[in-house]
Amino acid sequence: MATAAENIPKVLAKLQWMREQHIWPNGLRYLWTDAHGVCLLVSLYKELQEEKYLQEAEAVVADVYRVLGRQRGLRIGEEPDRDGQYFHYLTKWMYALHQMGKVKPEYHERAVKLAKDIHHAFYVPGVGIRWKMLEDLSGPYPGYGLGGLDFYDGFVMYRLLDPSALSAEIVNLQQLVMKNYKSFSCTQDLGLGECLWMSHFFPDEEWAKTLRQRSETTLNSMWVEKGGLFAKDKGYFCREPGHKGVKFGFTNFGVSLGLQAAGLWPERVEKLHGFFESYKSNDEYDTDAITHVMHCNSVFPGVLCSSFN
């Protein structure tokens, strides 16, 4: 399996192609993708020590706030149907700002402020975290309930950001984690990858051990081997158990990130990358930024793994 550093030429080529096609970072803004993209640029800056990647990351952050920024929080995306705010997108953006803040402290301050600005709008005391809110955070988005993993997202992110400044918010979410982790269940590929990723920051804590173990067990049942007549040299994770033919590139790249963060199944990670190197879904995901930015991060995780630098 190629090392992350060995994959950098591939990442740089894909970045150049995305720029030429106006896919990213010069395409439409989408908070999840932009958070991953900022992390990618910070990773490249730290690995290559080239200032242009930090400058580009700063430009993306500025444009995200220009387009998606609201009085409190950030809109999901630029397109008309990407209204409202997702808690788990906001926490991913906090992580991107956190990584920027390791280079320029003002970004860390913005991440902490974002956490404080949005927390009480999403938090339902003793019950959970609302999955999606109206764009002005005045109330829940119609038709959406509580997020299944969102309180884990917040619990991890707030602790990474500033355990002192966010101590009250951390206590809120710790109570939810302790109340719920023993009954944890998730069957969606990207959610399972996220659980592996979140748990790798605090691997010795019981809630994290539970999420890792159950995520690993469920993902094992979702693995699909592919390849030639004599060798199963490629593969992917299906969307949910029992749906072997349903697969998405960007969600598999999220699983890849989780597996690498947790140090699991390097041979499957390599097979997954091999499968999606040439896979075409023949729909919008073939050109969507989310697919290609997450592909770059899956082959060069960089700051998305706690062991980097």
N, C-alpha and C positions, 0 to 999 in steps of 0.2 A: 504494500500500500504506500502510495506517495505521501511524503510528509507535507504538512501544511505549507511550509516554506517552498517546497518544490512545486506547489500548485499556484504560486503567485503569478507566474507568466500567464497561466490560463485565466486567472482572475482579472489581470490587467487587460487582457485581450477582450474579455467579456465586458468589462467596464467601458472600454473604447467603443465596442459595438453598440452598447446601450446608449451611449451619448450620441453616436451617429444616427441611431434610429429614434432619438428623442423618447426613449423609454424611461431612463433614469440616469442621472439625477435631474435631467431637464424635461421630465414629463409631468403628468398630473400628480399632485401631491396626494399621498395616502399614508396615514400616520404609522401603521404597522411596518410598511415597506421602508419608509423614511427612517424609522428607528433602527431597523436592521442595516440600512445603508450607511447611516452615520457611524454605527459600530464598525462596519467594514472599512470605512475611510480612516477611522482612528487606528484600526489594526494595521492598515498599510502604512500609516504615518509612523507608528511605533516600530514596525518591522524594518522599513526601508529608510527611516529617518529623512524623509523628503517632506519639506514644509508644505508643498502644494496639496497634499492629501488632507492636512489639517485645515488649510484654507478652504478647501472644497467642502469639508464637513461643516465648517462655520457658515458657509454660504447656504448649505442645505438647511441648517437649523434656522437661519434668518428667514429663509423663504417659507419654511413650514409655519413659523409664527405669523408671517405676513398673510399667508393664505388660510391657514387652519386655526390660528390662535383666536381665542375668545376671551372675554373678561375673566372667566375662570375656565381653565382647561383648554382642550383643543378638539376641534371637529374631527370626525373619523376620516373623511377624505374630501377631495375637491369636487368630485362629480356630484350632480344633484341628488342622487339616491344614497350618498354617503353622509347623510346628516346624523345628528346625535353625537354622543360620546360613549365609547367603550372603556370600561375600567382597565381591562387587560391591555388595551392599546396604550393607554396613558402610562401604565407602569412600565411598559416596554420603552416608551419615550423617556421616562425617568432614567432607565438604565443607560440609554444612549447619552443623555445629559451627564449622568454620573461618570461615564467614561471620558467625555469631553472635559469634565471638571477635574480629572486627574492631571490634565495638561494645563487647563485654564480654570482656576477656581470659581470664577463667576458662573460657570455653567452648573457647578454643583449647587450653588445657591438657588439657581432657577429650578433645579430638580426638587429641592426640598420645599420651595415655595409652591410648586405645582402639587406636591403631595398634600400639603396643608390646605390648598385652595379647593381641592376636589373631594377630599376624604369624607367629610360629613354629608355631602350630597349623595354619595353612593352607599355609605354605611348604614345598615339597619341594625340598631343596637341589639346584640345578643342573637341575631337571626342570620345575617349574611351580608353580602355585597350585591347591590343591584348590578345586573350585567350591562344594561344600556340605559342612558339617561337622555332626556331632551337636551338640545344643544346649549341652552342657557342654564342647564342643571336645575331647572325649577321643579322637575318631577321626573318619574320614571317614563321611559319611552313606551308608548302603548304596545301591548302584546308581548313585552319582555319581562321576565321575572328575575330571580336571583341567579348569579353566576355560580357554576359548580366548582370552579378552581380559583375564582378571583381573590378570595381572601388569602389563599396561599401566595398568589402573586404579590399582593400588597405587603404581607408579612415578611416575605423575603426582601422585596425592594426597599421598604422603609428601613430595615435593619442594615442593608448595604449602604444606604444613603447617609443616615445620621441617627444612630440609636438614641442620642440624647435629645436632639431637637424634635424628633418624632416619637418620643417615648409614649405619650398618651395614645397616639394612633396605633402604635405597635401593640400595646396592651389590648386595645379593642380587637385587633385581628388575631392576636395570640389566643384569646379566649375562643374565637371561632375555630381556629386550627385545632386546639386541644379538644374541643367539643366534637369535632367531625372526623379527624383523621383516621380513627379506628374503623370507621365505616366507609372509607374512601373507595370510590369505584369510578373508573373512566374507561370508555371503550373507543374513543376517537383517536386516530393516529397522531395528529398534531398536539392534542391535549396531553397524550401520554409522553410525547417528546418534551413538551414543556415541563411536565412533572419531573422527568429525569433531570432536566436543566435546572429547575428551581432547587431540587433536593441536593444537587451537587455542591451548593454553597455552604450547606450546614449538614454534612453527611453523617455526623455522629448523633444527631438528634432523632428521637424516636419517630416523630411524624415524617421526617425525611427518609428514614429507613423503610417505613411502611409504604410511602409513595413510590420509592425506587423499586422495592420488591414486587409490588402489585403491578406497576407499570411494565416491568421487565417480563413478568409472567404473561400479561395480556398481549404485549407486543410479540412475544414468541409465538403466540397462536395466530398472529396476523402476517407472519413472514411467508412470502411466496417466492420459491426458487424458480429461476428461469435460466435459459442458456442453451447450448448446443446439445447434440445427441449424446455425447460422452461426458460432458462437464456442465455442472450447474454453476456457471461463472457470473451470473447476474441475478438480481432479485429486487423485490420491493416489499413495502408494508402496505397491505390493503387498508382501505379507509376505516373499516370496522370488522370485528370478528365475523366470519361467515360470509363476507362479501369479497371473495378472493379476486374478482375481476375489477373492482373499483379502486382506482389509485390516482393520486395527484402528485405532481412533482414538488410543488412548494411545501406540501405537508410532509412528504418524505424527507425533504431537506431539513425540516424542523425536527423530525425524528433523528436524523443523522447528527444534528447539533447536540441533541440530548444524549445520544449514545456516546458521542465523543467526550462530552463534559463528564459523563459518568464513568468513562473508561470501559465501555461494554462493546462486545461483538465487533471488533475492528474489521473482521472479514466480511461481515454483513454490510458494514458501512461502505467498504470498497465495492461490493457487488451492487449496492444501491446506486452509488455514483456511476458505476459502469452502465447500469440499466438506463438511467435518466440522461446519460450523455447524449444518446441518440433518440430518446423517446419523444414522440409527438402526440399530443392529445387531440390535435386538429380542432381546437377551440381557442377562445381568447387567452387561455393560460399559456399558450405557446409564445405569446409576445408580452404578456403582462409583466410588469416590473417585479411583482412579488415572487414570481418563479425564478427570475434570473438573479435578483439580489440575494435571495435565500440560497440559491445554488452557490453563489460566490462564498457566502458565509459557511456553507456546509463543507466546502473543500479547504477553506481557510478561516477557521472559527475565531482565531485571534482573541480579542478582548471578551468574547462571549464565553470563554472558558476561564475559570478562576486561576488556572495554572499559567496563563499567558503573562509573561513579564512579572 
